C-alpha cells in the first residue's frame, strides 16, 4: 500500500512539473523599436494625470484621447484631449523607426513612447503647455514655467 501511494505521489509531482512547462508565458509590454509609421497611426483611449500651474494638486484618473493621423509621407498630425483639462494639436514628421519621439515648440511640447504586446499597442507620454519668464537674479535668463502638464497612458482602439 505504501509503495502504491509513493508511486502515485511521485507521478503527481512529475505531472504537475510537466504542466508547468506547458504554461504559455505571460507577454509583457515592450518598446516598439523598429515599428513604422503605421504602428503609431490610430485612435487611443486611456487615462492620465493632470497638473496645472505651480502649487496645484495633481488630478489622477483623467480620461485621455489621443489621435495620430498620417496625412502623407512621414508626417504626423497629433491631437490629444483630456476633456475639461487639456487639449492640444501637434504637427511633425517622423523619419526613423525609434519607439519614441518628441516635439518641442515655443509654448508646448509632447514626448511619447510606443509599446507593443502581441497585436496591441499603447502610447505613454507627457504633454505640456508653458510660457517663458525673465529671471533677473542673480543673472538675467529665461525660465520655463509650466502652465499645464498631462502625463498619459493610452491604448490603441481596435
Beta strands, then each sheet from edge to edge (+ up, - down):
strand 1: 30-31
strand 2: 42-52
strand 3: 58-69
strand 4: 75-82
strand 5: 86-93
strand 6: 100-104
strand 7: 108-117
strand 8: 120-135
strand 9: 141-156
sheet 1: 1+ 7- 6+
sheet 2: 1+ 7- 8+ 9- 2+ 3- 4+ 5-
end
